Amino acid sequence: MKRSIISEPSSLKGQIKIPGDKSVSHRALICGALASSPTKISNLQRSEDVLNTFKVIKNLGIEAEQKDLTIRLFGKGLRGLSKPSNELYFGNSGTGIRLMTGALSGQNFDSILQGDSSLTKRPMKRISEPLEEMGASINLSSEFTPPIEIIGNKNLSAISYDMPIPSAQVKSAILFAALFSEGITKVRESLVSRNHTEFMFQQFGINLKMVDSEITLSGQEEFEGKDINVPGDFSSAAFLIVGALITPDSSVLIKDVGLNSTRIALLEVLNSMEADIKIENLRKFGSEEVGDLRVSSSQLKSCKVEASLIPNLIDELPILFIASLFATGDSEFFGVEELRHKESDRLLAMQSGLKNIEIETIYNSGKLTIEGKGGDYLIDSGTVDSFEDHRIAMAFIIAGLRSKKNLVVKNTDCIKTSFPEFSYLLDSLGAKINEIQ
């Protein structure tokens, strides 16, 4: 039975700690599996996406010990993975399947990488092309989607690659393959995308350098395991940040949030909208910036988001669209086409949901305009569909906190993909939400 969540008018008050970052968790697991000595990972995210990557590395012969949110991996080095006996299943995780495609391209065995009905619709040609330049042998479906069949090649070659479109996942797939490549791989970006892989590699002592827009990595060098403390997931925190901003008399402290400069474009936009957000206790977990966020109810103004911000804002756009609904004036978002290629067509999903609650949007040539109703607006009761996309579901649940009576969001099981603690944490802050079947 698929579940729905009803959210009702609420204020948010209190203090919470956000679960570990999904992007960092994936990378810590893969690096730990490839290290030549044990790795301890604290505050690992427990989402379905991350757990699927964890299962994959165990299916590749890596042993692990678990206690609560801490995992100890017994890495076997770059050439220590074992040939899997079955297909490697990644569920809904685009990050997991793309990064592991890079890591498995340089092995001396073949593998098949598979996903769920959503992941098998997502494009993979952007990772297969540069990997094939390195000597990888990769077969995709006729639509260039999973399953991904990899014919292992332990003799990959370094490449010099200019990223045509900013993408942390494509860049990371190349860098993981570069670990097995002879020579020095160079990757250049016109716009810097998320750099968690670069930071994680440096934390593991991998010979990677970042100078301006160029990344260089010397391949075929073993590295030792490390102790990794995963910061809180900013993309998950984004829903609670906006929830506190748009609901009356709200004041929330969110602790231990990852504040990597390539992840917090949302804060830049919200600050331009005059949001009351304060960063406290700024510090580092390894190479990653971490801080506490104090968020209070705010009267938001409209925003204009340029295309150059979109790569570092892509996961937060659905909840930013909700924030703009409660801003004064119409908001404009340029270059949002990439939303069509996420877990769902997020552009279509958000426009459909907003239409269901009588909010006007206009999309033309990559530009989306959303009608702002102001901070005192209450949406009419209604029902929206998540399109089985976790970020769509959570965005509209937050919107329901500003409804006249309630808002029903259908098909919310997908939230487990990235943020299984979402409902619990919302409830702990005083939100009125109920789950129905």
LUMGU-252135 format. One record per residue (C-alpha): x negated, y negated, z; residue number from 0; residue in three letters. Coordinates in steps of 0.1 Angstrom, whole numbers, plus 5000, padded with zeros to 4 digits. Layout:
# LUMGU-252135
east; north; up; i; aa
X; Y; Z; NUM; Ala
...
END
This chain:
# LUMGU-252135
east; north; up; i; aa
5000; 5000; 5000; 0; Met
4986; 4966; 4990; 1; Lys
4987; 4940; 5017; 2; Arg
4996; 4903; 5017; 3; Ser
4989; 4876; 5042; 4; Ile
5013; 4849; 5053; 5; Ile
4997; 4817; 5066; 6; Ser
5017; 4790; 5084; 7; Glu
5010; 4753; 5095; 8; Pro
4981; 4754; 5119; 9; Ser
4952; 4734; 5134; 10; Ser
4918; 4749; 5139; 11; Leu
4898; 4745; 5171; 12; Lys
4868; 4764; 5186; 13; Gly
4834; 4778; 5180; 14; Gln
4825; 4808; 5158; 15; Ile
4794; 4825; 5143; 16; Lys
4797; 4833; 5107; 17; Ile
4787; 4868; 5094; 18; Pro
4754; 4873; 5076; 19; Gly
4749; 4860; 5041; 20; Asp
4759; 4884; 5013; 21; Lys
4732; 4872; 4988; 22; Ser
4704; 4875; 5014; 23; Val
4717; 4909; 5026; 24; Ser
4716; 4924; 4991; 25; His
4680; 4912; 4986; 26; Arg
4668; 4923; 5020; 27; Ala
4681; 4958; 5015; 28; Leu
4665; 4962; 4980; 29; Ile
4631; 4947; 4991; 30; Cys
4632; 4969; 5023; 31; Gly
4637; 5000; 5001; 32; Ala
4608; 4991; 4979; 33; Leu
4584; 4981; 5007; 34; Ala
4557; 5005; 5018; 35; Ser
4565; 5004; 5055; 36; Ser
4596; 5000; 5076; 37; Pro
4618; 4969; 5075; 38; Thr
4642; 4957; 5102; 39; Lys
4672; 4937; 5090; 40; Ile
4693; 4918; 5116; 41; Ser
4728; 4903; 5111; 42; Asn
4733; 4923; 5078; 43; Leu
4766; 4915; 5063; 44; Gln
4791; 4943; 5066; 45; Arg
4812; 4935; 5035; 46; Ser
4821; 4962; 5010; 47; Glu
4797; 4947; 4984; 48; Asp
4767; 4949; 5007; 49; Val
4777; 4984; 5021; 50; Leu
4778; 4997; 4985; 51; Asn
4743; 4985; 4979; 52; Thr
4732; 5001; 5011; 53; Phe
4748; 5034; 5000; 54; Lys
4730; 5031; 4966; 55; Val
4695; 5028; 4982; 56; Ile
4703; 5058; 5005; 57; Lys
4713; 5077; 4974; 58; Asn
4679; 5068; 4960; 59; Leu
4662; 5086; 4989; 60; Gly
4657; 5058; 5014; 61; Ile
4663; 5068; 5050; 62; Glu
4678; 5043; 5075; 63; Ala
4688; 5038; 5111; 64; Glu
4718; 5017; 5121; 65; Gln
4728; 5000; 5153; 66; Lys
4756; 4974; 5151; 67; Asp
4745; 4947; 5127; 68; Leu
4709; 4958; 5126; 69; Thr
4694; 4983; 5101; 70; Ile
4660; 4998; 5100; 71; Arg
4649; 5009; 5065; 72; Leu
4621; 5033; 5059; 73; Phe
4608; 5021; 5025; 74; Gly
4587; 5043; 5004; 75; Lys
4569; 5018; 4982; 76; Gly
4575; 5007; 4946; 77; Leu
4573; 5042; 4932; 78; Arg
4590; 5060; 4962; 79; Gly
4626; 5060; 4951; 80; Leu
4641; 5094; 4941; 81; Ser
4662; 5102; 4910; 82; Lys
4699; 5100; 4921; 83; Pro
4720; 5132; 4917; 84; Ser
4751; 5112; 4906; 85; Asn
4761; 5078; 4892; 86; Glu
4752; 5049; 4915; 87; Leu
4785; 5032; 4925; 88; Tyr
4785; 4994; 4933; 89; Phe
4822; 4988; 4937; 90; Gly
4829; 4952; 4930; 91; Asn
4794; 4939; 4935; 92; Ser
4780; 4920; 4905; 93; Gly
4749; 4910; 4926; 94; Thr
4741; 4946; 4936; 95; Gly
4744; 4961; 4902; 96; Ile
4725; 4933; 4884; 97; Arg
4696; 4932; 4909; 98; Leu
4693; 4970; 4910; 99; Met
4693; 4972; 4872; 100; Thr
4661; 4952; 4874; 101; Gly
4646; 4973; 4902; 102; Ala
4655; 5006; 4884; 103; Leu
4643; 4996; 4850; 104; Ser
4607; 5003; 4861; 105; Gly
4612; 5037; 4876; 106; Gln
4601; 5070; 4862; 107; Asn
4636; 5084; 4862; 108; Phe
4669; 5077; 4845; 109; Asp
4700; 5063; 4863; 110; Ser
4736; 5053; 4856; 111; Ile
4751; 5023; 4874; 112; Leu
4789; 5021; 4877; 113; Gln
4815; 4998; 4893; 114; Gly
4852; 4994; 4900; 115; Asp
4878; 4983; 4874; 116; Ser
4869; 4946; 4880; 117; Ser
4831; 4951; 4878; 118; Leu
4834; 4971; 4846; 119; Thr
4849; 4941; 4829; 120; Lys
4820; 4917; 4838; 121; Arg
4793; 4908; 4812; 122; Pro
4758; 4924; 4815; 123; Met
4742; 4914; 4783; 124; Lys
4725; 4884; 4799; 125; Arg
4705; 4908; 4821; 126; Ile
4699; 4935; 4796; 127; Ser
4683; 4912; 4770; 128; Glu
4653; 4899; 4791; 129; Pro
4648; 4933; 4807; 130; Leu
4646; 4949; 4772; 131; Glu
4620; 4923; 4764; 132; Glu
4600; 4938; 4793; 133; Met
4603; 4973; 4778; 134; Gly
4634; 4984; 4797; 135; Ala
4658; 5008; 4779; 136; Ser
4693; 4999; 4788; 137; Ile
4726; 5010; 4773; 138; Asn
4759; 4992; 4780; 139; Leu
4795; 4998; 4769; 140; Ser
4806; 4985; 4735; 141; Ser
4818; 4954; 4754; 142; Glu
4784; 4949; 4770; 143; Phe
4798; 4958; 4804; 144; Thr
4791; 4986; 4829; 145; Pro
4785; 5015; 4831; 146; Pro
4748; 5007; 4828; 147; Ile
4726; 5035; 4816; 148; Glu
4689; 5030; 4823; 149; Ile
4662; 5051; 4807; 150; Ile
4634; 5046; 4832; 151; Gly
4601; 5031; 4820; 152; Asn
4572; 5029; 4845; 153; Lys
4552; 5009; 4820; 154; Asn
4571; 4976; 4818; 155; Leu
4553; 4945; 4806; 156; Ser
4553; 4910; 4820; 157; Ala
4571; 4883; 4800; 158; Ile
4574; 4846; 4799; 159; Ser
4611; 4837; 4799; 160; Tyr
4630; 4805; 4796; 161; Asp
4665; 4809; 4812; 162; Met
4691; 4798; 4786; 163; Pro
4717; 4793; 4813; 164; Ile
4711; 4789; 4851; 165; Pro
4718; 4823; 4868; 166; Ser
4704; 4835; 4900; 167; Ala
4714; 4871; 4892; 168; Gln
4697; 4871; 4858; 169; Val
4666; 4855; 4872; 170; Lys
4666; 4880; 4901; 171; Ser
4670; 4910; 4878; 172; Ala
4639; 4898; 4859; 173; Ile
4619; 4893; 4891; 174; Leu
4628; 4928; 4905; 175; Phe
4617; 4943; 4872; 176; Ala
4585; 4922; 4873; 177; Ala
4575; 4940; 4905; 178; Leu
4569; 4971; 4883; 179; Phe
4554; 4952; 4853; 180; Ser
4518; 4949; 4843; 181; Glu
4506; 4913; 4843; 182; Gly
4521; 4880; 4854; 183; Ile
4557; 4874; 4847; 184; Thr
4568; 4837; 4843; 185; Lys
4604; 4825; 4846; 186; Val
4614; 4789; 4839; 187; Arg
4648; 4772; 4847; 188; Glu
4661; 4739; 4834; 189; Ser
4683; 4738; 4865; 190; Leu
4672; 4755; 4897; 191; Val
4697; 4783; 4906; 192; Ser
4699; 4801; 4940; 193; Arg
4664; 4809; 4952; 194; Asn
4671; 4836; 4978; 195; His
4651; 4862; 4958; 196; Thr
4621; 4839; 4956; 197; Glu
4622; 4832; 4994; 198; Phe
4628; 4869; 5002; 199; Met
4598; 4879; 4980; 200; Phe
4576; 4854; 4998; 201; Gln
4588; 4866; 5032; 202; Gln
4578; 4902; 5022; 203; Phe
4544; 4889; 5012; 204; Gly
4550; 4895; 4974; 205; Ile
4526; 4875; 4952; 206; Asn
4552; 4850; 4939; 207; Leu
4546; 4813; 4934; 208; Lys
4571; 4784; 4927; 209; Met
4558; 4753; 4910; 210; Val
4584; 4728; 4898; 211; Asp
4608; 4748; 4876; 212; Ser
4584; 4777; 4870; 213; Glu
4582; 4810; 4889; 214; Ile
4552; 4833; 4885; 215; Thr
4550; 4868; 4899; 216; Leu
4520; 4892; 4897; 217; Ser
4533; 4928; 4893; 218; Gly
4524; 4963; 4904; 219; Gln
4513; 4952; 4939; 220; Glu
4526; 4971; 4969; 221; Glu
4540; 4951; 4999; 222; Phe
4548; 4959; 5035; 223; Glu
4581; 4958; 5053; 224; Gly
4591; 4929; 5075; 225; Lys
4616; 4918; 5101; 226; Asp
4644; 4899; 5084; 227; Ile
4671; 4878; 5102; 228; Asn
4699; 4871; 5078; 229; Val
4715; 4836; 5082; 230; Pro
4753; 4831; 5082; 231; Gly
4770; 4831; 5048; 232; Asp
4776; 4795; 5036; 233; Phe
4801; 4806; 5010; 234; Ser
4822; 4823; 5037; 235; Ser
4818; 4793; 5060; 236; Ala
4832; 4771; 5032; 237; Ala
4867; 4784; 5037; 238; Phe
4866; 4775; 5074; 239; Leu
4850; 4742; 5067; 240; Ile
4878; 4731; 5043; 241; Val
4904; 4746; 5067; 242; Gly
4892; 4723; 5095; 243; Ala
4890; 4693; 5071; 244; Leu
4926; 4695; 5058; 245; Ile
4945; 4705; 5090; 246; Thr
4954; 4679; 5116; 247; Pro
4936; 4676; 5150; 248; Asp
4911; 4702; 5140; 249; Ser
4875; 4705; 5154; 250; Ser
4853; 4735; 5146; 251; Val
4817; 4744; 5153; 252; Leu
4803; 4770; 5129; 253; Ile
4770; 4784; 5142; 254; Lys
4739; 4798; 5124; 255; Asp
4750; 4789; 5088; 256; Val
4725; 4793; 5060; 257; Gly
4718; 4759; 5045; 258; Leu
4695; 4768; 5016; 259; Asn
4693; 4737; 4994; 260; Ser
4705; 4757; 4964; 261; Thr
4737; 4768; 4982; 262; Arg
4751; 4736; 4998; 263; Ile
4763; 4715; 4968; 264; Ala
4797; 4718; 4985; 265; Leu
4785; 4697; 5014; 266; Leu
4773; 4671; 4989; 267; Glu
4807; 4669; 4973; 268; Val
4826; 4669; 5006; 269; Leu
4804; 4641; 5019; 270; Asn
4813; 4621; 4988; 271; Ser
4849; 4628; 4997; 272; Met
4843; 4613; 5032; 273; Glu
4845; 4646; 5051; 274; Ala
4836; 4645; 5087; 275; Asp
4808; 4672; 5088; 276; Ile
4777; 4670; 5110; 277; Lys
4747; 4693; 5108; 278; Ile
4732; 4702; 5141; 279; Glu
4703; 4724; 5154; 280; Asn
4685; 4726; 5120; 281; Leu
4659; 4754; 5120; 282; Arg
4646; 4783; 5099; 283; Lys
4652; 4820; 5097; 284; Phe
4621; 4831; 5079; 285; Gly
4621; 4809; 5047; 286; Ser
4658; 4801; 5049; 287; Glu
4672; 4768; 5064; 288; Glu
4698; 4774; 5091; 289; Val
4720; 4751; 5111; 290; Gly
4753; 4746; 5130; 291; Asp
4781; 4727; 5113; 292; Leu
4805; 4706; 5133; 293; Arg
4837; 4699; 5112; 294; Val
4867; 4677; 5121; 295; Ser
4899; 4668; 5104; 296; Ser
4894; 4642; 5077; 297; Ser
4913; 4620; 5052; 298; Gln
4896; 4631; 5020; 299; Leu
4891; 4611; 4988; 300; Lys
4891; 4625; 4953; 301; Ser
4858; 4638; 4938; 302; Cys
4841; 4639; 4904; 303; Lys
4819; 4670; 4900; 304; Val
4794; 4670; 4872; 305; Glu
4785; 4701; 4852; 306; Ala
4749; 4700; 4867; 307; Ser
4763; 4709; 4901; 308; Leu
4784; 4738; 4890; 309; Ile
4757; 4766; 4891; 310; Pro
4751; 4759; 4929; 311; Asn
4788; 4754; 4936; 312; Leu
4803; 4783; 4916; 313; Ile
4815; 4804; 4945; 314; Asp
4829; 4774; 4964; 315; Glu
4849; 4760; 4936; 316; Leu
4882; 4778; 4945; 317; Pro
4882; 4763; 4980; 318; Ile
4870; 4729; 4968; 319; Leu
4900; 4729; 4945; 320; Phe
4922; 4733; 4976; 321; Ile
4904; 4705; 4993; 322; Ala
4909; 4682; 4963; 323; Ser
4947; 4690; 4965; 324; Leu
4948; 4673; 4999; 325; Phe
4926; 4643; 4988; 326; Ala
4938; 4609; 4977; 327; Thr
4936; 4606; 4939; 328; Gly
4930; 4630; 4911; 329; Asp
4897; 4651; 4911; 330; Ser
4877; 4660; 4881; 331; Glu
4855; 4691; 4876; 332; Phe
4832; 4694; 4845; 333; Phe
4816; 4725; 4831; 334; Gly
4838; 4751; 4849; 335; Val
4839; 4777; 4821; 336; Glu
4817; 4801; 4841; 337; Glu
4847; 4806; 4865; 338; Leu
4862; 4828; 4837; 339; Arg
4835; 4854; 4842; 340; His
4837; 4861; 4880; 341; Lys
4857; 4889; 4897; 342; Glu
4887; 4875; 4880; 343; Ser
4893; 4847; 4856; 344; Asp
4891; 4823; 4885; 345; Arg
4901; 4793; 4864; 346; Leu
4933; 4810; 4853; 347; Leu
4939; 4824; 4888; 348; Ala
4935; 4790; 4905; 349; Met
4956; 4771; 4879; 350; Gln
4983; 4798; 4882; 351; Ser
4984; 4796; 4920; 352; Gly
4984; 4758; 4921; 353; Leu
5013; 4758; 4896; 354; Lys
5032; 4782; 4919; 355; Asn
5030; 4756; 4946; 356; Ile
5039; 4728; 4922; 357; Glu
5005; 4712; 4918; 358; Ile
4996; 4698; 4884; 359; Glu
4963; 4707; 4868; 360; Thr
4949; 4699; 4833; 361; Ile
4922; 4718; 4816; 362; Tyr
4905; 4706; 4785; 363; Asn
4871; 4714; 4769; 364; Ser
4855; 4726; 4802; 365; Gly
4870; 4699; 4824; 366; Lys
4896; 4706; 4850; 367; Leu
4916; 4678; 4866; 368; Thr
4936; 4685; 4898; 369; Ile
4963; 4662; 4912; 370; Glu
4955; 4650; 4947; 371; Gly
4985; 4647; 4970; 372; Lys
4968; 4631; 5000; 373; Gly
4960; 4642; 5035; 374; Gly
4996; 4641; 5048; 375; Asp
5010; 4664; 5021; 376; Tyr
5026; 4697; 5029; 377; Leu
5030; 4723; 5002; 378; Ile
5064; 4740; 4997; 379; Asp
5067; 4775; 5008; 380; Ser
5060; 4800; 4981; 381; Gly
5041; 4830; 4969; 382; Thr
5008; 4832; 4950; 383; Val
4988; 4862; 4937; 384; Asp
4951; 4866; 4945; 385; Ser
4945; 4884; 4912; 386; Phe
4927; 4908; 4936; 387; Glu
4898; 4883; 4939; 388; Asp
4885; 4877; 4974; 389; His
4878; 4840; 4970; 390; Arg
4911; 4833; 4954; 391; Ile
4929; 4850; 4982; 392; Ala
4910; 4832; 5010; 393; Met
4914; 4798; 4992; 394; Ala
4952; 4800; 4992; 395; Phe
4954; 4814; 5027; 396; Ile
4936; 4782; 5038; 397; Ile
4961; 4762; 5017; 398; Ala
4989; 4778; 5035; 399; Gly
4978; 4762; 5068; 400; Leu
4992; 4730; 5052; 401; Arg
5025; 4744; 5041; 402; Ser
5060; 4732; 5053; 403; Lys
5068; 4767; 5065; 404; Lys
5044; 4793; 5051; 405; Asn
5026; 4806; 5021; 406; Leu
5025; 4842; 5011; 407; Val
4993; 4854; 4994; 408; Val
4996; 4888; 4976; 409; Lys
4970; 4915; 4973; 410; Asn
4946; 4904; 5000; 411; Thr
4927; 4937; 5006; 412; Asp
4901; 4923; 4983; 413; Cys
4889; 4900; 5011; 414; Ile
4869; 4929; 5024; 415; Lys
4846; 4925; 4994; 416; Thr
4828; 4896; 5010; 417; Ser
4843; 4886; 5043; 418; Phe
4861; 4913; 5062; 419; Pro
4861; 4892; 5094; 420; Glu
4880; 4863; 5077; 421; Phe
4914; 4869; 5093; 422; Ser
4899; 4877; 5127; 423; Tyr
4879; 4845; 5128; 424; Leu
4908; 4823; 5115; 425; Leu
4930; 4838; 5142; 426; Asp
4903; 4831; 5169; 427; Ser
4904; 4794; 5158; 428; Leu
4942; 4792; 5163; 429; Gly
4954; 4798; 5127; 430; Ala
4989; 4813; 5124; 431; Lys
4984; 4842; 5099; 432; Ile
5003; 4875; 5096; 433; Asn
4995; 4905; 5075; 434; Glu
5024; 4923; 5058; 435; Ile
5027; 4953; 5035; 436; Gln
END
